[in-house]
Amino acid sequence: MNTKLLCSLPLFLAATNAFAVADVPIQSVKLTKKMEKQFTQVGKKISSSGCSFNVLPFKDERFNKSTISWAVNATNVDAWLVDLHKSLIKPAISEAANELVIEVSPSLNRLYTYNESMNINGMSVVTADYSIQGKAFKTSHHRGFYSKTNWANGDSEFVESAERATHEMVLSFLKKLPEVCEQAKSSSTL
């Protein structure tokens, strides 16, 4: 066995940037028609719930704010979260004034991707704190998962998986709002 070849392999990999981590800006991708329909339906349920929701923009509470995979650092995450708030949450929340106003503070806890077999899986996790008239009412956790076939192991595929997992998470988060409204109405402590 040629030991010189084996010893030079790490140097070759380092010299060719085989371990390089790419900085890729995360940007909003267009919703699928199925997701658009689901967001429209959940928006109707929220507006008929009888509560007003003041949903604050997402806070990025992740420990590692850049890396979303073994080879990709996501940049522009804060601007992307603001865009998510404007494009997905604001349109789903009714502007109608109701007697019961619930303030929602969502915090992004996890955003990552990983390879599994021939797929790239994305995971997004948020914690939502609900308060009424400044008093803490409840907390819920929501997770979004998305899996896509790994076509070329490209950086954009990792970013797209993270983005689409976040769409699933936001949908789960919004679906919870009418239930929170019902719990707030029936709560005798408020």
Disulfide bonds with the S-S distance in Angstrom:
Cys51-Cys181 1.93
